[in-house]
Amino acid sequence: MIGVAREGALVTLTLQRPEKANALTGPMLEALIAAVESAAGAQALILTGEGKVFSAGADLDAARAGLATSPLWEALSSRIAAFPGLTIAALNGTLAGGAMGMALACDLRIAVPGAKVFYPVMRLGYLPQVPDPARLVALVGPSRAAMILMAGAKIPVEEALGWGLVDRILPPEDLLAAARELAGDALAASPAHVAAIKRMMRG
């Protein structure tokens, strides 16, 4: 349910469960963690999904069985955040729930029109993944982070663009091509150069 494609120094990971809105299961999270670790030598990483939803977050049955509080979510976002190259979330549709963690951990987020972003942890009674609130505040500020995490607002990507949560909005047919174009400079540079700039950005 996870597609892995490597083209030279570019790795694309694709969520492949469109019939379930790419809802994530434990094995899918484990596969994503392994794929990000295997991609460590690449210079750019793209995360995307099949269908019209990037991810609805945790699979409901798996969430009830304990996945909602699994350490796998934070393990995945931490691996993405530590990736030495450029990371791009190419959001082919709505981004929801625990899937927010992997997108927030990316360097860039691009999206298709009409998508929404929401993280209903307050309503569902769960805490967000530990790094997510700080990453969200760093992108959009504390008040807008509270809109998402505490007020449960569903933010259209057109509004999220103005907040800085999304960096560009593109037609679905152009999404992956735009992600590859954004990765172009990183792919043309040496791995050491890419990693050095990434370290400088982290402070």
Phi, psi and omega in degrees: 000004175237121176268136179236120178234131179240126176236095184063239182266011178251129176243131176244124177253129184237126173287126189236059174223054187297332180292343177242028180055033180053033174297139190265136175251170177303311178300326177293318178296318178297319178295321178295317178300313180297321181292320178295319178297319180292336182272006188304332180276356180281164180259348178209146181226128177246133174248129179210184181218163174270154176084204188255004177230132176294304174193137175276005182093216183287140169303132188298317179295318179293324179297316179295332181275003175120351183296331183302331181247018182289144174291352180298325181299310181291326177300319179294310183296326178293321178295319179294316180298327182274353181302131188284350180254191179282131179243134184228124171269113178261093189278103182282002179177200186301142179244121187221156171057219184300338178295343176303326185302315182291326179288320179295331180284346180282159177286325183225150176226120174240155189212165176266155178300149174085352178286161177232158178235125175204158189215083193277048183292326180295311182293324183275348176085017178252157169273147174292164173303142189307315182284345191295315180301317181293320178294321180293316178299320180298329181275317191239352183092162186294321183293316180289327174299320178294326176303320183278311189277327186253325178268350177067026183291141172265113187261117174298145183297334177297325175282321179299332177298316178292335179281338186094005178282328175242140185263330177207154174239130186223154175300148182308322183289345181256356191299306184290324177298321178293321178297316179296322179295318178297329180279355189304312182294320179295322180290332181276344182271173175281152177304324181294321180293315179300313182295324180295317179294321178299317178297320179295323179294327180286346179077000000 
